Amino acid sequence: MSDAWEVIECIMEGKVAAAVEARPTLTGRAYRPSSGTEGCSFDDAWCDHCARDAEYRNGGPDADPAKGCQIIADVFCFDINDEKYPKEWVYGHDGRPCCTAFTTDPTKPLRCDKTPDLFSVDVGEISGD
């Protein structure tokens, strides 16, 4: 690695991977990010595209916190072993962290509808089906 930015990028890639890394043995168990960086990565992947927090997220500096997602607030307030810790943040069926209350925010799709497909190949062609 030639400079400090490459080192930082390498570390960040690892942290982001931790937020989406499959852990099949934890399927169905409560999820709590192990660090702020992992939490930000989870937020980027889930909360930032969810309609539940959209009104607060888009409200600017004067946004009413009561309009925000209560799940996010409760994750910060309660320990993972507390009965009030959100049941929605879990390791999903594939062993990856997810929010079961996720609802797509139509103003922030996961994929830009203006981005064309790079390849127009039928999946059946690739798999041989």
N, CA, C and O atoms as a GROMACS GRO file, in nm:
protein
  516
    1MET      N    1   0.085  -0.118   0.000
    1MET     CA    2   0.000   0.000   0.000
    1MET      C    3   0.089   0.123   0.000
    1MET      O    4   0.181   0.135   0.080
    2SER      N    5   0.059   0.212  -0.090
    2SER     CA    6   0.149   0.324  -0.112
    2SER      C    7   0.123   0.445  -0.023
    2SER      O    8   0.215   0.522   0.004
    3ASP      N    9   0.002   0.464   0.023
    3ASP     CA   10  -0.021   0.581   0.108
    3ASP      C   11  -0.127   0.553   0.214
    3ASP      O   12  -0.191   0.448   0.215
    4ALA      N   13  -0.143   0.650   0.304
    4ALA     CA   14  -0.235   0.633   0.416
    4ALA      C   15  -0.379   0.613   0.370
    4ALA      O   16  -0.454   0.540   0.434
    5TRP      N   17  -0.418   0.677   0.260
    5TRP     CA   18  -0.556   0.663   0.212
    5TRP      C   19  -0.587   0.520   0.170
    5TRP      O   20  -0.699   0.473   0.188
    6GLU      N   21  -0.489   0.452   0.113
    6GLU     CA   22  -0.510   0.312   0.076
    6GLU      C   23  -0.530   0.226   0.200
    6GLU      O   24  -0.611   0.133   0.199
    7VAL      N   25  -0.457   0.257   0.306
    7VAL     CA   26  -0.472   0.183   0.431
    7VAL      C   27  -0.612   0.208   0.487
    7VAL      O   28  -0.680   0.114   0.529
    8ILE      N   29  -0.655   0.334   0.488
    8ILE     CA   30  -0.787   0.368   0.540
    8ILE      C   31  -0.896   0.300   0.456
    8ILE      O   32  -0.991   0.246   0.512
    9GLU      N   33  -0.882   0.302   0.325
    9GLU     CA   34  -0.980   0.236   0.239
    9GLU      C   35  -0.988   0.086   0.267
    9GLU      O   36  -1.096   0.029   0.269
   10CYS      N   37  -0.873   0.024   0.290
   10CYS     CA   38  -0.868  -0.119   0.319
   10CYS      C   39  -0.941  -0.148   0.451
   10CYS      O   40  -1.018  -0.243   0.461
   11ILE      N   41  -0.915  -0.066   0.552
   11ILE     CA   42  -0.981  -0.084   0.682
   11ILE      C   43  -1.132  -0.064   0.667
   11ILE      O   44  -1.210  -0.143   0.720
   12MET      N   45  -1.173   0.040   0.594
   12MET     CA   46  -1.315   0.068   0.576
   12MET      C   47  -1.384  -0.045   0.501
   12MET      O   48  -1.497  -0.081   0.534
   13GLU      N   49  -1.319  -0.101   0.401
   13GLU     CA   50  -1.378  -0.213   0.328
   13GLU      C   51  -1.406  -0.329   0.423
   13GLU      O   52  -1.509  -0.396   0.411
   14GLY      N   53  -1.315  -0.352   0.515
   14GLY     CA   54  -1.334  -0.458   0.614
   14GLY      C   55  -1.451  -0.429   0.707
   14GLY      O   56  -1.528  -0.519   0.740
   15LYS      N   57  -1.464  -0.304   0.749
   15LYS     CA   58  -1.574  -0.265   0.838
   15LYS      C   59  -1.707  -0.274   0.765
   15LYS      O   60  -1.805  -0.322   0.822
   16VAL      N   61  -1.711  -0.230   0.641
   16VAL     CA   62  -1.834  -0.238   0.563
   16VAL      C   63  -1.871  -0.384   0.543
   16VAL      O   64  -1.988  -0.421   0.553
   17ALA      N   65  -1.773  -0.467   0.515
   17ALA     CA   66  -1.798  -0.610   0.495
   17ALA      C   67  -1.857  -0.671   0.622
   17ALA      O   68  -1.942  -0.759   0.613
   18ALA      N   69  -1.813  -0.625   0.739
   18ALA     CA   70  -1.866  -0.679   0.864
   18ALA      C   71  -2.015  -0.652   0.878
   18ALA      O   72  -2.086  -0.730   0.940
   19ALA      N   73  -2.062  -0.541   0.822
   19ALA     CA   74  -2.203  -0.506   0.831
   19ALA      C   75  -2.289  -0.590   0.737
   19ALA      O   76  -2.412  -0.593   0.752
   20VAL      N   77  -2.228  -0.655   0.643
   20VAL     CA   78  -2.304  -0.736   0.548
   20VAL      C   79  -2.253  -0.881   0.539
   20VAL      O   80  -2.304  -0.961   0.461
   21GLU      N   81  -2.154  -0.912   0.620
   21GLU     CA   82  -2.096  -1.047   0.618
   21GLU      C   83  -2.197  -1.150   0.670
   21GLU      O   84  -2.265  -1.127   0.770
   22ALA      N   85  -2.205  -1.260   0.600
   22ALA     CA   86  -2.297  -1.366   0.641
   22ALA      C   87  -2.240  -1.442   0.760
   22ALA      O   88  -2.124  -1.482   0.761
   23ARG      N   89  -2.323  -1.460   0.860
   23ARG     CA   90  -2.289  -1.539   0.978
   23ARG      C   91  -2.404  -1.636   1.003
   23ARG      O   92  -2.488  -1.613   1.090
   24PRO      N   93  -2.409  -1.744   0.926
   24PRO     CA   94  -2.522  -1.838   0.932
   24PRO      C   95  -2.554  -1.893   1.070
   24PRO      O   96  -2.670  -1.925   1.098
   25THR      N   97  -2.455  -1.902   1.156
   25THR     CA   98  -2.481  -1.956   1.290
   25THR      C   99  -2.561  -1.859   1.376
   25THR      O  100  -2.613  -1.897   1.481
   26LEU      N  101  -2.571  -1.733   1.332
   26LEU     CA  102  -2.645  -1.632   1.410
   26LEU      C  103  -2.785  -1.604   1.354
   26LEU      O  104  -2.856  -1.518   1.406
   27THR      N  105  -2.825  -1.674   1.250
   27THR     CA  106  -2.955  -1.652   1.187
   27THR      C  107  -3.066  -1.648   1.292
   27THR      O  108  -3.079  -1.737   1.375
   28GLY      N  109  -3.146  -1.540   1.285
   28GLY     CA  110  -3.260  -1.524   1.375
   28GLY      C  111  -3.227  -1.456   1.506
   28GLY      O  112  -3.318  -1.418   1.581
   29ARG      N  113  -3.100  -1.439   1.536
   29ARG     CA  114  -3.060  -1.373   1.662
   29ARG      C  115  -3.054  -1.223   1.645
   29ARG      O  116  -3.041  -1.173   1.533
   30ALA      N  117  -3.062  -1.151   1.755
   30ALA     CA  118  -3.056  -1.005   1.752
   30ALA      C  119  -2.922  -0.959   1.696
   30ALA      O  120  -2.819  -1.022   1.717
   31TYR      N  121  -2.926  -0.847   1.623
   31TYR     CA  122  -2.805  -0.790   1.565
   31TYR      C  123  -2.778  -0.654   1.628
   31TYR      O  124  -2.868  -0.573   1.646
   32ARG      N  125  -2.653  -0.632   1.662
   32ARG     CA  126  -2.608  -0.501   1.708
   32ARG      C  127  -2.471  -0.478   1.646
   32ARG      O  128  -2.382  -0.562   1.660
   33PRO      N  129  -2.453  -0.365   1.577
   33PRO     CA  130  -2.322  -0.337   1.517
   33PRO      C  131  -2.212  -0.339   1.624
   33PRO      O  132  -2.234  -0.295   1.737
   34SER      N  133  -2.097  -0.390   1.587
   34SER     CA  134  -1.987  -0.401   1.683
   34SER      C  135  -1.905  -0.274   1.694
   34SER      O  136  -1.820  -0.263   1.782
   35SER      N  137  -1.929  -0.178   1.605
   35SER     CA  138  -1.856  -0.052   1.608
   35SER      C  139  -1.939   0.056   1.540
   35SER      O  140  -2.038   0.026   1.472
   36GLY      N  141  -1.899   0.180   1.558
   36GLY     CA  142  -1.967   0.290   1.492
   36GLY      C  143  -1.957   0.281   1.341
   36GLY      O  144  -2.051   0.315   1.270
   37THR      N  145  -1.843   0.235   1.293
   37THR     CA  146  -1.825   0.221   1.150
   37THR      C  147  -1.918   0.115   1.093
   37THR      O  148  -1.979   0.135   0.988
   38GLU      N  149  -1.928   0.002   1.163
   38GLU     CA  150  -2.019  -0.103   1.118
   38GLU      C  151  -2.164  -0.053   1.124
   38GLU      O  152  -2.245  -0.084   1.037
   39GLY      N  153  -2.195   0.024   1.229
   39GLY     CA  154  -2.329   0.082   1.241
   39GLY      C  155  -2.361   0.177   1.127
   39GLY      O  156  -2.472   0.177   1.075
   40CYS      N  157  -2.263   0.259   1.089
   40CYS     CA  158  -2.283   0.351   0.976
   40CYS      C  159  -2.304   0.273   0.847
   40CYS      O  160  -2.384   0.313   0.762
   41SER      N  161  -2.232   0.164   0.832
   41SER     CA  162  -2.248   0.081   0.712
   41SER      C  163  -2.387   0.019   0.708
   41SER      O  164  -2.450   0.013   0.602
   42PHE      N  165  -2.435  -0.028   0.823
   42PHE     CA  166  -2.570  -0.085   0.830
   42PHE      C  167  -2.673   0.023   0.798
   42PHE      O  168  -2.767   0.000   0.722
   43ASP      N  169  -2.653   0.142   0.855
   43ASP     CA  170  -2.742   0.255   0.829
   43ASP      C  171  -2.744   0.289   0.680
   43ASP      O  172  -2.851   0.312   0.622
   44ASP      N  173  -2.627   0.291   0.618
   44ASP     CA  174  -2.619   0.320   0.474
   44ASP      C  175  -2.693   0.216   0.391
   44ASP      O  176  -2.759   0.249   0.292
   45ALA      N  177  -2.683   0.090   0.432
   45ALA     CA  178  -2.745  -0.018   0.356
   45ALA      C  179  -2.895  -0.028   0.380
   45ALA      O  180  -2.969  -0.064   0.288
   46TRP      N  181  -2.941   0.002   0.501
   46TRP     CA  182  -3.081  -0.019   0.536
   46TRP      C  183  -3.156   0.112   0.565
   46TRP      O  184  -3.246   0.150   0.490
   47CYS      N  185  -3.119   0.178   0.672
   47CYS     CA  186  -3.195   0.294   0.721
   47CYS      C  187  -3.201   0.408   0.620
   47CYS      O  188  -3.304   0.475   0.608
   48ASP      N  189  -3.093   0.429   0.548
   48ASP     CA  190  -3.087   0.540   0.454
   48ASP      C  191  -3.182   0.522   0.335
   48ASP      O  192  -3.208   0.618   0.263
   49HIS      N  193  -3.232   0.402   0.315
   49HIS     CA  194  -3.323   0.374   0.203
   49HIS      C  195  -3.462   0.334   0.253
   49HIS      O  196  -3.544   0.284   0.176
   50CYS      N  197  -3.487   0.356   0.381
   50CYS     CA  198  -3.613   0.312   0.441
   50CYS      C  199  -3.711   0.428   0.458
   50CYS      O  200  -3.673   0.538   0.499
   51ALA      N  201  -3.836   0.403   0.425
   51ALA     CA  202  -3.940   0.505   0.436
   51ALA      C  203  -3.970   0.541   0.582
   51ALA      O  204  -4.018   0.651   0.608
   52ARG      N  205  -3.942   0.452   0.675
   52ARG     CA  206  -3.974   0.477   0.816
   52ARG      C  207  -3.904   0.600   0.872
   52ARG      O  208  -3.960   0.668   0.959
   53ASP      N  209  -3.784   0.629   0.824
   53ASP     CA  210  -3.706   0.742   0.877
   53ASP      C  211  -3.698   0.858   0.779
   53ASP      O  212  -3.630   0.957   0.806
   54ALA      N  213  -3.765   0.847   0.665
   54ALA     CA  214  -3.751   0.946   0.558
   54ALA      C  215  -3.791   1.087   0.601
   54ALA      O  216  -3.719   1.183   0.571
   55GLU      N  217  -3.902   1.102   0.669
   55GLU     CA  218  -3.949   1.236   0.706
   55GLU      C  219  -3.848   1.306   0.796
   55GLU      O  220  -3.820   1.425   0.778
   56TYR      N  221  -3.793   1.234   0.892
   56TYR     CA  222  -3.692   1.292   0.980
   56TYR      C  223  -3.561   1.315   0.905
   56TYR      O  224  -3.501   1.422   0.916
   57ARG      N  225  -3.519   1.217   0.829
   57ARG     CA  226  -3.393   1.224   0.755
   57ARG      C  227  -3.392   1.342   0.658
   57ARG      O  228  -3.289   1.406   0.641
   58ASN      N  229  -3.505   1.369   0.597
   58ASN     CA  230  -3.514   1.477   0.498
   58ASN      C  231  -3.556   1.610   0.557
   58ASN      O  232  -3.568   1.710   0.486
   59GLY      N  233  -3.579   1.613   0.688
   59GLY     CA  234  -3.631   1.733   0.752
   59GLY      C  235  -3.531   1.841   0.783
   59GLY      O  236  -3.569   1.949   0.828
   60GLY      N  237  -3.404   1.816   0.761
   60GLY     CA  238  -3.302   1.916   0.788
   60GLY      C  239  -3.274   1.932   0.936
   60GLY      O  240  -3.317   1.850   1.018
   61PRO      N  241  -3.201   2.038   0.972
   61PRO     CA  242  -3.158   2.056   1.112
   61PRO      C  243  -3.274   2.079   1.210
   61PRO      O  244  -3.258   2.057   1.330
   62ASP      N  245  -3.388   2.123   1.160
   62ASP     CA  246  -3.502   2.149   1.248
   62ASP      C  247  -3.603   2.036   1.248
   62ASP      O  248  -3.717   2.054   1.293
   63ALA      N  249  -3.564   1.920   1.199
   63ALA     CA  250  -3.657   1.807   1.190
   63ALA      C  251  -3.702   1.763   1.330
   63ALA      O  252  -3.625   1.766   1.425
   64ASP      N  253  -3.825   1.725   1.338
   64ASP     CA  254  -3.884   1.677   1.464
   64ASP      C  255  -3.839   1.534   1.489
   64ASP      O  256  -3.872   1.445   1.411
   65PRO      N  257  -3.764   1.508   1.597
   65PRO     CA  258  -3.718   1.372   1.626
   65PRO      C  259  -3.832   1.271   1.638
   65PRO      O  260  -3.812   1.152   1.615
   66ALA      N  261  -3.949   1.318   1.674
   66ALA     CA  262  -4.064   1.228   1.685
   66ALA      C  263  -4.104   1.170   1.550
   66ALA      O  264  -4.175   1.070   1.544
   67LYS      N  265  -4.059   1.232   1.441
   67LYS     CA  266  -4.088   1.182   1.306
   67LYS      C  267  -3.988   1.076   1.262
   67LYS      O  268  -4.006   1.014   1.157
   68GLY      N  269  -3.883   1.054   1.342
   68GLY     CA  270  -3.781   0.957   1.308
   68GLY      C  271  -3.823   0.814   1.339
   68GLY      O  272  -3.926   0.790   1.401
   69CYS      N  273  -3.742   0.722   1.295
   69CYS     CA  274  -3.766   0.580   1.318
   69CYS      C  275  -3.736   0.544   1.463
   69CYS      O  276  -3.624   0.563   1.511
   70GLN      N  277  -3.836   0.493   1.532
   70GLN     CA  278  -3.819   0.458   1.673
   70GLN      C  279  -3.721   0.342   1.690
   70GLN      O  280  -3.657   0.329   1.794
   71ILE      N  281  -3.711   0.258   1.588
   71ILE     CA  282  -3.618   0.144   1.595
   71ILE      C  283  -3.475   0.194   1.609
   71ILE      O  284  -3.399   0.144   1.692
   72ILE      N  285  -3.439   0.293   1.528
   72ILE     CA  286  -3.302   0.349   1.535
   72ILE      C  287  -3.277   0.407   1.673
   72ILE      O  288  -3.172   0.383   1.733
   73ALA      N  289  -3.373   0.483   1.725
   73ALA     CA  290  -3.357   0.543   1.857
   73ALA      C  291  -3.340   0.436   1.964
   73ALA      O  292  -3.254   0.449   2.052
   74ASP      N  293  -3.420   0.332   1.957
   74ASP     CA  294  -3.414   0.226   2.059
   74ASP      C  295  -3.284   0.146   2.053
   74ASP      O  296  -3.238   0.098   2.156
   75VAL      N  297  -3.225   0.131   1.936
   75VAL     CA  298  -3.097   0.062   1.924
   75VAL      C  299  -2.990   0.135   2.005
   75VAL      O  300  -2.903   0.073   2.067
   76PHE      N  301  -2.998   0.268   2.005
   76PHE     CA  302  -2.901   0.348   2.080
   76PHE      C  303  -2.933   0.350   2.230
   76PHE      O  304  -2.843   0.368   2.311
   77CYS      N  305  -3.058   0.332   2.265
   77CYS     CA  306  -3.101   0.344   2.406
   77CYS      C  307  -3.087   0.216   2.487
   77CYS      O  308  -3.063   0.221   2.607
   78PHE      N  309  -3.102   0.102   2.422
   78PHE     CA  310  -3.111  -0.023   2.497
   78PHE      C  311  -2.999  -0.120   2.463
   78PHE      O  312  -2.950  -0.124   2.350
   79ASP      N  313  -2.960  -0.196   2.562
   79ASP     CA  314  -2.862  -0.302   2.543
   79ASP      C  315  -2.926  -0.416   2.463
   79ASP      O  316  -3.048  -0.435   2.470
   80ILE      N  317  -2.847  -0.488   2.389
   80ILE     CA  318  -2.899  -0.596   2.304
   80ILE      C  319  -2.975  -0.702   2.385
   80ILE      O  320  -3.061  -0.771   2.331
   81ASN      N  321  -2.943  -0.715   2.514
   81ASN     CA  322  -3.011  -0.813   2.599
   81ASN      C  323  -3.135  -0.757   2.668
   81ASN      O  324  -3.207  -0.830   2.736
   82ASP      N  325  -3.160  -0.629   2.652
   82ASP     CA  326  -3.277  -0.566   2.712
   82ASP      C  327  -3.402  -0.606   2.635
   82ASP      O  328  -3.399  -0.616   2.512
   83GLU      N  329  -3.511  -0.630   2.704
   83GLU     CA  330  -3.635  -0.671   2.637
   83GLU      C  331  -3.689  -0.562   2.544
   83GLU      O  332  -3.770  -0.590   2.456
   84LYS      N  333  -3.644  -0.436   2.564
   84LYS     CA  334  -3.691  -0.326   2.479
   84LYS      C  335  -3.602  -0.305   2.355
   84LYS      O  336  -3.631  -0.221   2.270
   85TYR      N  337  -3.492  -0.382   2.347
   85TYR     CA  338  -3.406  -0.371   2.228
   85TYR      C  339  -3.488  -0.414   2.106
   85TYR      O  340  -3.559  -0.515   2.112
   86PRO      N  341  -3.480  -0.340   1.996
   86PRO     CA  342  -3.563  -0.370   1.878
   86PRO      C  343  -3.548  -0.514   1.827
   86PRO      O  344  -3.437  -0.561   1.801
   87LYS      N  345  -3.660  -0.580   1.813
   87LYS     CA  346  -3.662  -0.717   1.761
   87LYS      C  347  -3.642  -0.719   1.610
   87LYS      O  348  -3.618  -0.824   1.550
   88GLU      N  349  -3.651  -0.601   1.547
   88GLU     CA  350  -3.642  -0.592   1.401
   88GLU      C  351  -3.499  -0.604   1.349
   88GLU      O  352  -3.479  -0.643   1.234
   89TRP      N  353  -3.399  -0.572   1.432
   89TRP     CA  354  -3.260  -0.583   1.388
   89TRP      C  355  -3.210  -0.722   1.421
   89TRP      O  356  -3.181  -0.753   1.537
   90VAL      N  357  -3.200  -0.805   1.320
   90VAL     CA  358  -3.162  -0.945   1.338
   90VAL      C  359  -3.067  -0.990   1.227
   90VAL      O  360  -3.046  -0.920   1.128
   91TYR      N  361  -3.011  -1.107   1.248
   91TYR     CA  362  -2.939  -1.175   1.140
   91TYR      C  363  -3.047  -1.249   1.062
   91TYR      O  364  -3.115  -1.336   1.116
   92GLY      N  365  -3.062  -1.216   0.935
   92GLY     CA  366  -3.168  -1.272   0.852
   92GLY      C  367  -3.147  -1.417   0.814
   92GLY      O  368  -3.052  -1.481   0.860
   93HIS      N  369  -3.235  -1.468   0.730
   93HIS     CA  370  -3.231  -1.609   0.688
   93HIS      C  371  -3.099  -1.646   0.622
   93HIS      O  372  -3.060  -1.763   0.622
   94ASP      N  373  -3.030  -1.547   0.564
   94ASP     CA  374  -2.901  -1.574   0.500
   94ASP      C  375  -2.783  -1.549   0.594
   94ASP      O  376  -2.667  -1.560   0.554
   95GLY      N  377  -2.813  -1.515   0.721
   95GLY     CA  378  -2.708  -1.490   0.818
   95GLY      C  379  -2.650  -1.351   0.813
   95GLY      O  380  -2.552  -1.321   0.882
   96ARG      N  381  -2.709  -1.264   0.732
   96ARG     CA  382  -2.661  -1.126   0.721
   96ARG      C  383  -2.750  -1.033   0.804
   96ARG      O  384  -2.870  -1.056   0.814
   97PRO      N  385  -2.690  -0.929   0.864
   97PRO     CA  386  -2.770  -0.835   0.940
   97PRO      C  387  -2.878  -0.770   0.852
   97PRO      O  388  -2.853  -0.737   0.736
   98CYS      N  389  -2.996  -0.753   0.909
   98CYS     CA  390  -3.105  -0.689   0.835
   98CYS      C  391  -3.203  -0.626   0.932
   98CYS      O  392  -3.198  -0.650   1.053
   99CYS      N  393  -3.293  -0.546   0.878
   99CYS     CA  394  -3.403  -0.489   0.955
   99CYS      C  395  -3.532  -0.544   0.896
   99CYS      O  396  -3.563  -0.519   0.780
  100THR      N  397  -3.605  -0.619   0.975
  100THR     CA  398  -3.727  -0.681   0.925
  100THR      C  399  -3.840  -0.582   0.907
  100THR      O  400  -3.943  -0.616   0.848
  101ALA      N  401  -3.824  -0.459   0.955
  101ALA     CA  402  -3.927  -0.356   0.939
  101ALA      C  403  -3.899  -0.265   0.819
  101ALA      O  404  -3.971  -0.168   0.796
  102PHE      N  405  -3.795  -0.297   0.743
  102PHE     CA  406  -3.756  -0.215   0.628
  102PHE      C  407  -3.871  -0.199   0.528
  102PHE      O  408  -3.937  -0.296   0.490
  103THR      N  409  -3.892  -0.075   0.487
  103THR     CA  410  -3.990  -0.041   0.384
  103THR      C  411  -3.920   0.054   0.288
  103THR      O  412  -3.871   0.159   0.330
  104THR      N  413  -3.914   0.020   0.161
  104THR     CA  414  -3.840   0.101   0.064
  104THR      C  415  -3.894   0.243   0.053
  104THR      O  416  -4.013   0.264   0.035
  105ASP      N  417  -3.803   0.340   0.066
  105ASP     CA  418  -3.837   0.480   0.045
  105ASP      C  419  -3.833   0.504  -0.105
  105ASP      O  420  -3.727   0.494  -0.166
  106PRO      N  421  -3.948   0.534  -0.167
  106PRO     CA  422  -3.950   0.550  -0.313
  106PRO      C  423  -3.861   0.664  -0.364
  106PRO      O  424  -3.827   0.666  -0.483
  107THR      N  425  -3.823   0.757  -0.276
  107THR     CA  426  -3.735   0.866  -0.319
  107THR      C  427  -3.588   0.829  -0.313
  107THR      O  428  -3.503   0.902  -0.363
  108LYS      N  429  -3.556   0.714  -0.251
  108LYS     CA  430  -3.417   0.668  -0.240
  108LYS      C  431  -3.407   0.520  -0.272
  108LYS      O  432  -3.376   0.440  -0.184
  109PRO      N  433  -3.433   0.481  -0.395
  109PRO     CA  434  -3.425   0.339  -0.430
  109PRO      C  435  -3.283   0.286  -0.411
  109PRO      O  436  -3.186   0.361  -0.416
  110LEU      N  437  -3.274   0.155  -0.388
  110LEU     CA  438  -3.142   0.094  -0.370
  110LEU      C  439  -3.059   0.103  -0.497
  110LEU      O  440  -2.936   0.105  -0.492
  111ARG      N  441  -3.126   0.108  -0.608
  111ARG     CA  442  -3.057   0.117  -0.736
  111ARG      C  443  -3.121   0.229  -0.816
  111ARG      O  444  -3.243   0.235  -0.830
  112CYS      N  445  -3.039   0.317  -0.869
  112CYS     CA  446  -3.088   0.430  -0.948
  112CYS      C  447  -3.162   0.378  -1.071
  112CYS      O  448  -3.110   0.296  -1.147
  113ASP      N  449  -3.284   0.427  -1.090
  113ASP     CA  450  -3.362   0.381  -1.206
  113ASP      C  451  -3.312   0.441  -1.338
  113ASP      O  452  -3.362   0.407  -1.445
  114LYS      N  453  -3.214   0.530  -1.329
  114LYS     CA  454  -3.155   0.590  -1.449
  114LYS      C  455  -3.031   0.514  -1.496
  114LYS      O  456  -2.978   0.540  -1.604
  115THR      N  457  -2.986   0.419  -1.415
  115THR     CA  458  -2.866   0.343  -1.448
  115THR      C  459  -2.904   0.222  -1.533
  115THR      O  460  -2.981   0.136  -1.490
  116PRO      N  461  -2.851   0.217  -1.654
  116PRO     CA  462  -2.886   0.102  -1.741
  116PRO      C  463  -2.811  -0.024  -1.697
  116PRO      O  464  -2.706  -0.016  -1.632
  117ASP      N  465  -2.866  -0.139  -1.732
  117ASP     CA  466  -2.797  -0.264  -1.706
  117ASP      C  467  -2.672  -0.271  -1.792
  117ASP      O  468  -2.673  -0.230  -1.908
  118LEU      N  469  -2.565  -0.322  -1.736
  118LEU     CA  470  -2.442  -0.336  -1.812
  118LEU      C  471  -2.448  -0.456  -1.905
  118LEU      O  472  -2.387  -0.456  -2.012
  119PHE      N  473  -2.521  -0.557  -1.864
  119PHE     CA  474  -2.531  -0.678  -1.943
  119PHE      C  475  -2.678  -0.715  -1.958
  119PHE      O  476  -2.755  -0.706  -1.862
  120SER      N  477  -2.716  -0.756  -2.074
  120SER     CA  478  -2.854  -0.799  -2.094
  120SER      C  479  -2.854  -0.949  -2.121
  120SER      O  480  -2.883  -0.995  -2.231
  121VAL      N  481  -2.820  -1.023  -2.015
  121VAL     CA  482  -2.811  -1.168  -2.025
  121VAL      C  483  -2.917  -1.228  -1.936
  121VAL      O  484  -2.933  -1.188  -1.820
  122ASP      N  485  -2.989  -1.326  -1.989
  122ASP     CA  486  -3.087  -1.399  -1.910
  122ASP      C  487  -3.013  -1.488  -1.812
  122ASP      O  488  -2.920  -1.558  -1.850
  123VAL      N  489  -3.054  -1.487  -1.685
  123VAL     CA  490  -2.989  -1.568  -1.584
  123VAL      C  491  -2.987  -1.716  -1.624
  123VAL      O  492  -2.891  -1.787  -1.594
  124GLY      N  493  -3.091  -1.762  -1.690
  124GLY     CA  494  -3.097  -1.900  -1.736
  124GLY      C  495  -2.984  -1.933  -1.832
  124GLY      O  496  -2.935  -2.046  -1.836
  125GLU      N  497  -2.941  -1.833  -1.912
  125GLU     CA  498  -2.830  -1.856  -2.004
  125GLU      C  499  -2.701  -1.883  -1.930
  125GLU      O  500  -2.619  -1.964  -1.973
  126ILE      N  501  -2.682  -1.814  -1.818
  126ILE     CA  502  -2.559  -1.828  -1.741
  126ILE      C  503  -2.558  -1.963  -1.667
  126ILE      O  504  -2.456  -2.033  -1.666
  127SER      N  505  -2.669  -1.997  -1.606
  127SER     CA  506  -2.673  -2.119  -1.526
  127SER      C  507  -2.694  -2.245  -1.610
  127SER      O  508  -2.677  -2.356  -1.560
  128GLY      N  509  -2.730  -2.227  -1.735
  128GLY     CA  510  -2.750  -2.342  -1.823
  128GLY      C  511  -2.890  -2.400  -1.816
  128GLY      O  512  -2.915  -2.507  -1.872
  129ASP      N  513  -2.982  -2.330  -1.747
  129ASP     CA  514  -3.121  -2.378  -1.736
  129ASP      C  515  -3.199  -2.350  -1.862
  129ASP      O  516  -3.318  -2.383  -1.870
   0.00000   0.00000   0.00000
